[in-house]
Amino acid sequence: MTVPAPIRPNYAALEAAAVSTDPFAHVVVPHFVGPDDLAALVASMPDLSSGGSFPPGSLTLAPLVRGLVAEMEGPRLRDAIARKFGLDLDGAPTMLTLRGRTREKDGRIHCDSVAKRVTVLLYLNPSSESWARQEGCLRLLRGPDDVEDYAAEIPPIDGTLLIFPNGPTTWHGHRQYVGRRYTIQLNYMENDAKARSEMRRHRLSALAKRLSHAA
């Protein structure tokens, strides 16, 4: 059996990317995962037919996907993000989840939990007409009330990486979209009870989904 070559993210593009400040500090890196790697990843992703977030331990992952998960949780990405935003992420716990399907209720305007210091989103979807129509494209918003009042819009395609430190005004969301939408979300967490509770909640949610599919 041939072992696939590991995914090699484009760290040079991340290092070169400028930090945008409108409407809040963020970095967008197109093609952080290159086209050939993206095609192989899409073919290897698990069939996440239900909505919600799944920790890797709750899924049976192909070696290529397992390798990317390990890479994203590793020190090279952590150090690059810390340098980019002037953060100290040494010792910050990570929480990584995979999503494969967006539901009607997803994408509502929100700020991420205060337990999450930094949010990292890696989009693993080929280009399609849906994204061209702006359905399911993440918007970085100027406020909490209007999904059309956005400063930046990131189509969830082509191995694009989005990173932003969380804060009380990091509002984001997207127009309603129902369908397949592969995303790997990595968070660097606060090292406190609230963060541990959130990580435990994700694990329990994934267990409940597994049991419900097995029933």
Solvent accessible surface area in square Angstrom, and as a share of the most:
residue,aa,sasa,rsa
1,M,223,0.99
2,T,124,0.72
3,V,125,0.72
4,P,57,0.36
5,A,79,0.61
6,P,79,0.49
7,I,11,0.06
8,R,180,0.66
9,P,15,0.09
10,N,64,0.33
11,Y,13,0.05
12,A,75,0.58
13,A,29,0.23
14,L,0,0.00
15,E,82,0.37
16,A,86,0.67
17,A,20,0.16
18,A,84,0.65
19,V,55,0.32
20,S,51,0.33
21,T,104,0.60
22,D,82,0.43
23,P,36,0.23
24,F,18,0.08
25,A,38,0.29
26,H,7,0.03
27,V,1,0.00
28,V,50,0.29
29,V,2,0.01
30,P,82,0.51
31,H,87,0.39
32,F,1,0.00
33,V,0,0.00
34,G,23,0.22
35,P,97,0.61
36,D,124,0.64
37,D,39,0.20
38,L,13,0.07
39,A,66,0.51
40,A,46,0.35
41,L,0,0.00
42,V,42,0.24
43,A,92,0.71
44,S,33,0.21
45,M,17,0.08
46,P,21,0.13
47,D,109,0.57
48,L,12,0.06
49,S,75,0.49
50,S,33,0.21
51,G,8,0.08
52,G,6,0.06
53,S,16,0.10
54,F,13,0.06
55,P,20,0.13
56,P,31,0.19
57,G,81,0.78
58,S,15,0.10
59,L,39,0.19
60,T,131,0.76
61,L,14,0.07
62,A,33,0.26
63,P,62,0.39
64,L,12,0.06
65,V,0,0.00
66,R,131,0.48
67,G,37,0.35
68,L,1,0.00
69,V,11,0.06
70,A,66,0.51
71,E,56,0.25
72,M,2,0.01
73,E,68,0.30
74,G,15,0.14
75,P,100,0.63
76,R,148,0.54
77,L,1,0.00
78,R,42,0.15
79,D,62,0.32
80,A,3,0.02
81,I,0,0.00
82,A,17,0.14
83,R,151,0.55
84,K,41,0.17
85,F,33,0.14
86,G,69,0.66
87,L,53,0.27
88,D,101,0.52
89,L,3,0.01
90,D,118,0.61
91,G,65,0.62
92,A,6,0.05
93,P,36,0.22
94,T,34,0.20
95,M,15,0.07
96,L,7,0.04
97,T,5,0.03
98,L,0,0.00
99,R,53,0.19
100,G,1,0.01
101,R,87,0.32
102,T,4,0.02
103,R,76,0.28
104,E,117,0.52
105,K,108,0.46
106,D,22,0.11
107,G,16,0.15
108,R,170,0.62
109,I,48,0.24
110,H,77,0.34
111,C,34,0.20
112,D,20,0.10
113,S,39,0.25
114,V,113,0.65
115,A,1,0.01
116,K,20,0.08
117,R,69,0.25
118,V,0,0.00
119,T,1,0.01
120,V,0,0.00
121,L,16,0.08
122,L,0,0.00
123,Y,2,0.01
124,L,0,0.00
125,N,5,0.03
126,P,77,0.49
127,S,74,0.48
128,S,55,0.36
129,E,133,0.60
130,S,23,0.15
131,W,17,0.06
132,A,86,0.67
133,R,125,0.46
134,Q,56,0.25
135,E,50,0.23
136,G,0,0.00
137,C,1,0.00
138,L,10,0.05
139,R,1,0.00
140,L,0,0.00
141,L,1,0.00
142,R,135,0.49
143,G,17,0.16
144,P,64,0.40
145,D,130,0.67
146,D,68,0.35
147,V,36,0.21
148,E,86,0.39
149,D,57,0.30
150,Y,62,0.24
151,A,31,0.24
152,A,23,0.18
153,E,46,0.21
154,I,7,0.04
155,P,52,0.33
156,P,0,0.00
157,I,30,0.15
158,D,38,0.20
159,G,0,0.00
160,T,11,0.07
161,L,0,0.00
162,L,0,0.00
163,I,0,0.00
164,F,0,0.00
165,P,29,0.18
166,N,32,0.16
167,G,27,0.26
168,P,120,0.76
169,T,89,0.52
170,T,7,0.04
171,W,64,0.22
172,H,8,0.03
173,G,1,0.01
174,H,16,0.07
175,R,84,0.31
176,Q,117,0.52
177,Y,27,0.10
178,V,75,0.43
179,G,10,0.10
180,R,132,0.48
181,R,19,0.07
182,Y,7,0.02
183,T,3,0.02
184,I,0,0.00
185,Q,32,0.14
186,L,0,0.00
187,N,1,0.01
188,Y,0,0.00
189,M,0,0.00
190,E,64,0.29
191,N,113,0.58
192,D,60,0.31
193,A,68,0.52
194,K,118,0.50
195,A,0,0.00
196,R,121,0.44
197,S,51,0.33
198,E,19,0.09
199,M,28,0.13
200,R,122,0.44
201,R,135,0.49
202,H,25,0.11
203,R,136,0.50
204,L,107,0.53
205,S,42,0.27
206,A,1,0.01
207,L,72,0.36
208,A,58,0.45
209,K,42,0.18
210,R,110,0.40
211,L,110,0.55
212,S,74,0.48
213,H,120,0.54
214,A,87,0.67
215,A,120,0.93
